Amino acid sequence: MKESTLIDALKCGDERAFDKLYEIYYRLVYYIISKYIKDIRIIEELVNDVFMKVYKSIGSYDNSKPFKVWISVITKNTAINGYNSLKKENVLYSDEYINSIPQEYKSSIEIEEFLKKFLDEEEQNVVERIVFFDYKFKEVAIEMGLNQSYIQTKYYRAIKKLKNNWKDYKN
């Protein structure tokens, strides 16, 4: 079933359409949140919050824009709000929290550290969206409010930087 058909069905209250969109976008939503939050339990809570927001506000979704961009913006805002709440509670950097991160997620933290070490924030955002979220250049340009050719140039230069620094980083 096409995404636009699923969205139209969801707008009519079809829960099967919601379940299918959840299945399609779960990994993307999870990954975006995990960029801000590392505690798996909190990530799962925020993932659920995102999908509840999507369900409740699907009527305001503009079909002329990519759904992936719309759900990504909701996810990023939810993650930032969650991060700020945790920061206020002073939960983010406790030893208990660091030790609670499962080994399989530590490799994604290493990738994030590698990107941060060699790329500026804008380059990180472009690379993450294209490589991890499977965005098209046009979708990244829309989301970031930039020209598509600028995004392509940013991406290729960032990839070149990463390739040039990979050997040094691994040693």
C-alpha positions in Angstrom: 0.0 0.0 0.0 1.3 3.4 -0.9 2.3 5.8 1.8 -0.2 8.4 0.7 -3.0 5.8 0.9 -2.0 4.9 4.4 -2.0 8.6 5.4 -5.4 9.2 3.9 -6.7 6.0 5.7 -5.2 7.2 9.0 -6.9 10.6 8.6 -10.1 8.6 8.4 -9.2 6.8 11.7 -8.0 3.5 10.3 -5.8 1.9 13.0 -4.3 -0.6 10.6 -2.9 2.3 8.6 -1.5 3.7 11.8 0.1 0.3 12.6 1.7 0.1 9.2 3.1 3.7 9.4 4.4 2.8 12.9 6.1 -0.2 11.4 7.6 1.8 8.5 8.8 4.8 10.6 9.7 3.2 14.0 13.4 2.8 13.2 13.7 6.4 11.9 11.9 7.8 15.0 14.0 5.6 17.3 17.2 6.7 15.7 16.4 10.4 15.8 15.5 10.2 19.5 18.6 8.2 20.3 20.7 11.1 19.0 19.5 13.1 22.0 18.7 10.4 24.6 20.7 7.3 25.4 18.4 5.5 28.0 16.5 2.9 26.1 13.4 3.1 28.4 13.2 6.8 27.8 13.7 6.4 24.1 10.8 3.9 23.9 8.6 6.3 25.9 9.4 9.1 23.6 8.9 6.9 20.5 5.4 6.2 21.8 4.9 9.9 22.4 5.8 10.7 18.9 3.4 8.3 17.4 0.6 9.5 19.6 1.3 13.0 18.4 1.3 11.8 14.8 -2.1 10.0 15.4 -3.6 13.1 17.1 -2.3 15.6 14.6 -2.5 13.7 11.3 -5.3 16.0 10.3 -2.9 18.9 10.2 -0.4 17.1 7.9 0.0 18.7 4.5 0.0 16.0 1.9 2.1 18.2 -0.5 5.1 17.8 1.8 7.0 14.5 2.5 5.6 12.6 5.4 9.1 11.6 6.4 10.1 15.2 7.0 6.9 15.9 8.9 7.4 13.0 11.3 11.1 13.8 11.6 10.3 17.3 12.8 7.8 16.0 15.4 10.4 13.5 16.5 13.2 16.0 16.8 11.1 18.4 18.8 9.9 15.6 21.1 13.5 14.4 21.6 14.7 17.9 22.4 11.9 18.4 24.9 12.7 15.0 26.5 16.4 15.9 26.6 15.7 19.2 28.3 13.5 17.5 30.9 16.1 15.0 31.7 18.8 17.7 31.9 16.7 19.5 34.4 16.4 16.3 36.4 20.2 15.8 36.2 19.7 12.2 34.8 21.8 12.4 31.6 25.3 11.9 32.8 25.0 9.6 35.9 27.3 6.5 36.0 24.2 4.4 36.3 22.9 5.8 33.1 26.2 5.3 31.2 26.4 1.7 32.4 22.8 1.0 31.4 23.6 1.5 27.7 23.7 -1.9 26.0 26.8 -2.8 24.1 25.0 -2.9 20.7 24.1 0.8 21.1 27.6 1.8 22.2 28.7 1.4 18.6 26.1 3.9 17.4 27.5 6.3 20.1 31.0 5.7 18.6 29.7 6.6 15.1 28.1 9.7 16.5 31.4 10.7 18.2 33.3 10.1 14.9 30.9 12.4 13.1 31.1 15.1 15.7 34.9 14.9 15.7 35.3 15.6 12.0 32.1 17.4 10.9 30.4 20.6 11.8 26.8 20.4 13.0 25.3 21.1 9.6 27.4 18.5 7.9 26.4 16.0 10.6 22.8 16.7 10.0 23.1 16.2 6.3 25.1 13.0 6.5 22.8 11.5 9.2 19.6 12.2 7.2 21.0 10.8 4.0 22.9 7.8 5.4 20.8 6.8 8.4 17.4 8.1 7.6 17.5 7.3 3.8 16.4 10.9 2.9 16.8 12.1 -0.6 18.8 15.3 -1.1 15.5 17.2 -1.9 13.9 16.0 1.4 17.0 17.2 3.4 16.9 20.5 1.6 13.2 21.0 2.5 13.7 20.0 6.1 16.7 22.2 6.6 15.4 25.1 4.5 18.4 25.0 2.2 19.0 24.7 -1.6 19.3 21.1 -2.9 22.6 21.7 -4.7 24.0 23.1 -1.4 23.0 20.0 0.4 24.6 17.8 -2.2 27.8 19.7 -2.0 27.8 19.6 1.8 27.2 15.9 1.7 29.9 15.0 -0.7 32.5 17.2 1.1 31.5 15.7 4.4 31.9 12.2 3.1 35.3 13.1 1.7 36.3 14.5 5.1 35.2 11.3 6.8 37.0 9.1 4.4 40.2 11.1 4.8 40.0 10.8 8.6 38.8 7.3 9.0 42.3 5.6 9.1 43.6 8.0 11.7 40.5 7.6 13.8 40.6 3.8 13.8 44.2 3.8 15.1 
